[in-house]
């Protein structure tokens, strides 16, 4: 269950936020790609304006992932974007790092979204929600929970009733581009730059990350209270 959590340097957290009134925050592939690019480039102390980068330097979103960054605020250890919400697994690198990163990320994306769709006002519920990850079992569960989340797009009740068509779910996850799951399957893509693999806990690295294993990890480590 989510709760108000104090954020501390050197700790892991599951971060979550959704659109106001559960509205969609990603309307098309371009929106997803914009947010994914922001996950990388906003993770630094230095100020950065995406619009200026794309316009003044005549660059594309793909060019973002080769840009050098100053000291990162957090280590991104996993993420998943869904139509009306997103999940992040973060490690705080510096004092106030998560709060600063989330502020930059959500502000930048909200400005982009509101301009594009001619709307005003908050896009995300405030404040973002966080859960401290305090032990191995909890981390294993959250890691699988985050990366299996897209199954809800094709099987809404899978968390409660189990996965109806396991083969279909597995193939869907392998094709889902807006998650770090593919990066852990050793897919060579630019977005892999988002994840700080050096900070991934040893027990995650030593666990098979295929669909079958992650499904079993989810079931085995599932807490009594659902996230």
C-alpha positions as CSV (number, residue, x, y, z in Angstrom):
1,X,0.0,0.0,0.0
2,X,1.3,3.5,-0.8
3,X,1.9,5.8,2.1
4,X,3.7,9.1,2.8
5,X,7.4,8.3,2.9
6,X,10.4,10.2,3.9
7,X,13.0,10.2,1.1
8,X,16.6,9.5,2.0
9,X,19.9,9.3,0.2
10,X,21.1,5.8,-0.5
11,X,17.6,4.2,-0.4
12,X,15.4,2.6,-3.0
13,X,11.8,3.7,-3.7
14,X,8.9,2.8,-5.9
15,X,7.5,6.0,-7.3
16,X,4.0,6.3,-8.8
17,X,1.8,9.0,-10.3
18,X,-1.3,9.1,-12.4
19,X,-3.2,11.6,-14.4
20,X,-5.7,13.9,-12.6
21,X,-9.2,12.2,-12.5
22,X,-7.4,9.1,-13.9
23,X,-7.2,10.8,-17.3
24,X,-4.9,9.6,-20.0
25,X,-1.5,11.2,-19.9
26,X,-0.2,9.6,-23.1
27,X,-2.4,10.0,-26.1
28,X,0.0,8.5,-28.7
29,X,3.5,7.1,-29.3
30,X,5.0,10.6,-29.6
31,X,3.8,11.4,-26.0
32,X,5.3,8.2,-24.6
33,X,8.6,8.9,-26.4
34,X,8.7,12.4,-25.1
35,X,8.3,11.2,-21.5
36,X,10.9,8.4,-22.0
37,X,13.4,11.0,-23.3
38,X,12.7,13.2,-20.3
39,X,13.4,10.3,-17.9
40,X,17.0,10.5,-19.2
41,X,17.7,14.2,-19.8
42,X,16.0,15.6,-16.7
43,X,18.0,13.4,-14.4
44,X,20.8,15.9,-13.8
45,X,21.4,19.1,-11.7
46,X,21.9,21.3,-14.7
47,X,18.8,23.0,-16.2
48,X,17.7,21.7,-19.6
49,X,15.0,22.9,-22.0
50,X,13.8,20.2,-24.4
51,X,12.2,22.6,-26.8
52,X,15.4,24.6,-27.2
53,X,17.4,21.4,-27.7
54,X,15.2,20.1,-30.5
55,X,14.7,23.5,-32.1
56,X,18.1,25.2,-31.8
57,X,20.3,22.2,-32.3
58,X,18.0,20.6,-34.9
59,X,18.1,17.3,-32.9
60,X,15.6,14.5,-32.5
61,X,14.4,12.8,-29.3
62,X,16.8,9.9,-30.1
63,X,19.7,12.3,-29.9
64,X,18.8,12.9,-26.2
65,X,20.2,9.6,-25.1
66,X,23.8,10.4,-26.3
67,X,23.9,13.7,-24.5
68,X,26.3,14.0,-21.7
69,X,24.7,14.8,-18.3
70,X,26.1,16.4,-15.2
71,X,25.8,14.7,-11.9
72,X,22.6,12.6,-11.8
73,X,20.0,13.3,-9.1
74,X,18.8,9.6,-9.0
75,X,19.6,6.2,-10.4
76,X,16.7,4.9,-12.4
77,X,16.5,1.2,-11.8
78,X,13.3,0.5,-13.7
79,X,10.2,2.1,-15.2
80,X,7.0,1.5,-16.9
81,X,4.6,3.9,-18.6
82,X,0.9,3.1,-18.9
83,X,-1.9,5.1,-20.6
84,X,-2.9,7.0,-17.4
85,X,-0.1,6.5,-15.0
86,X,3.6,5.5,-14.6
87,X,5.9,3.5,-12.3
88,X,9.5,4.2,-11.5
89,X,12.0,2.4,-9.3
90,X,14.5,5.0,-8.1
91,X,17.6,5.2,-5.9
92,X,18.3,8.6,-4.4
93,X,21.9,9.8,-5.2
94,X,21.9,13.1,-3.4
95,X,19.9,15.0,-0.8
96,X,16.5,15.9,-2.3
97,X,17.4,14.2,-5.5
98,X,14.1,12.3,-6.0
99,X,11.9,15.3,-5.3
100,X,14.0,17.5,-7.6
101,X,14.0,15.0,-10.4
102,X,10.3,14.4,-10.2
103,X,9.6,18.1,-10.1
104,X,11.7,18.6,-13.3
105,X,10.2,15.6,-15.0
106,X,6.5,16.3,-14.3
107,X,6.8,20.0,-15.0
108,X,8.5,19.5,-18.3
109,X,6.1,16.9,-19.5
110,X,3.0,18.8,-18.3
111,X,4.1,21.9,-20.2
112,X,4.6,19.8,-23.3
113,X,1.3,18.1,-23.0
114,X,-0.7,21.2,-22.1
115,X,0.8,23.1,-25.0
116,X,0.2,20.3,-27.5
117,X,-3.4,19.6,-26.5
118,X,-4.3,23.2,-25.7
119,X,-5.3,22.6,-22.1
120,X,-4.4,24.2,-18.7
121,X,-4.1,23.1,-15.1
122,X,-2.4,20.2,-13.4
123,X,-1.9,17.0,-15.4
124,X,-0.8,14.7,-12.6
125,X,-2.2,14.1,-9.1
126,X,-0.1,15.9,-6.5
127,X,2.0,14.9,-4.8
128,X,3.5,11.8,-6.5
129,X,3.3,8.7,-4.3
130,X,6.3,6.8,-3.0
131,X,7.0,3.6,-1.2
132,X,10.3,2.8,0.5
133,X,11.7,-0.6,-0.6
134,X,13.2,-2.0,2.5
135,X,14.0,-5.7,1.8
136,X,14.8,-8.2,-0.9
137,X,11.4,-9.8,-1.1
138,X,9.7,-6.4,-1.5
139,X,12.2,-5.3,-4.2
140,X,11.7,-8.6,-6.1
141,X,7.9,-8.1,-6.0
142,X,8.0,-4.4,-7.1
143,X,10.5,-5.2,-9.9
144,X,8.2,-7.8,-11.3
145,X,5.0,-5.8,-10.6
146,X,6.4,-2.8,-12.5
147,X,7.5,-4.8,-15.5
148,X,4.4,-7.0,-15.8
149,X,2.1,-4.0,-15.5
150,X,1.5,-3.6,-19.3
151,X,-0.4,-6.9,-19.2
152,X,-3.3,-4.9,-17.9
153,X,-3.7,-3.4,-21.3
154,X,-4.8,-6.8,-22.8
155,X,-5.9,-8.5,-19.6
156,X,-7.4,-6.1,-17.0
157,X,-7.9,-8.6,-14.2
158,X,-4.7,-10.5,-14.4
159,X,-3.5,-9.4,-11.0
160,X,-6.6,-10.7,-9.3
161,X,-7.5,-13.7,-11.5
162,X,-4.1,-14.7,-12.9
163,X,-3.0,-14.4,-16.6
164,X,-5.5,-16.0,-18.9
165,X,-3.2,-16.4,-22.0
166,X,0.4,-16.6,-20.8
167,X,1.9,-16.8,-24.3
168,X,0.0,-13.8,-25.5
169,X,1.1,-11.8,-22.4
170,X,4.7,-12.8,-22.9
171,X,4.7,-11.7,-26.5
172,X,3.0,-8.5,-25.7
173,X,5.7,-7.6,-23.1
174,X,8.5,-8.3,-25.5
175,X,7.0,-5.8,-27.9
176,X,6.0,-3.1,-25.4
177,X,8.5,-0.3,-25.9
178,X,7.6,2.0,-23.0
179,X,9.2,0.0,-20.2
180,X,12.7,-1.0,-19.0
181,X,11.8,-4.7,-19.3
182,X,13.4,-4.9,-22.8
183,X,16.6,-3.4,-21.4
184,X,16.8,-6.2,-18.9
185,X,16.3,-8.7,-21.7
186,X,19.5,-7.4,-23.2
187,X,17.8,-5.6,-26.1
188,X,20.3,-3.2,-27.6
189,X,18.4,0.1,-27.8
190,X,19.1,3.8,-27.0
191,X,16.7,3.9,-24.1
192,X,19.0,1.6,-22.2
193,X,20.9,4.7,-21.2
194,X,18.1,5.6,-18.8
195,X,18.8,2.7,-16.5
196,X,21.8,2.7,-14.1
197,X,22.7,-1.0,-14.3
198,X,25.6,-0.5,-11.9
199,X,23.1,0.2,-9.1
200,X,20.9,-2.8,-9.7
201,X,20.9,-5.0,-6.6
202,X,22.9,-8.3,-6.9
203,X,19.9,-10.5,-6.3
204,X,18.1,-8.9,-9.2
205,X,21.1,-9.5,-11.5
206,X,21.3,-13.1,-10.4
207,X,17.6,-13.7,-11.1
208,X,16.4,-14.8,-14.5
209,X,14.4,-11.9,-16.0
210,X,12.3,-13.9,-18.5
211,X,8.6,-13.8,-18.4
212,X,8.0,-17.1,-16.7
213,X,10.4,-16.3,-13.8
214,X,9.0,-12.8,-13.3
215,X,5.5,-14.1,-13.2
216,X,6.5,-16.6,-10.5
217,X,8.4,-13.9,-8.5
218,X,5.3,-11.7,-8.6
219,X,3.2,-14.6,-7.2
220,X,5.7,-15.7,-4.6
221,X,6.6,-12.3,-3.2
222,X,3.1,-10.7,-3.5
223,X,2.3,-8.9,-0.2
224,X,-1.0,-9.2,1.6
225,X,-1.9,-5.6,0.7
226,X,-1.8,-4.8,-3.0
227,X,0.0,-1.7,-4.3
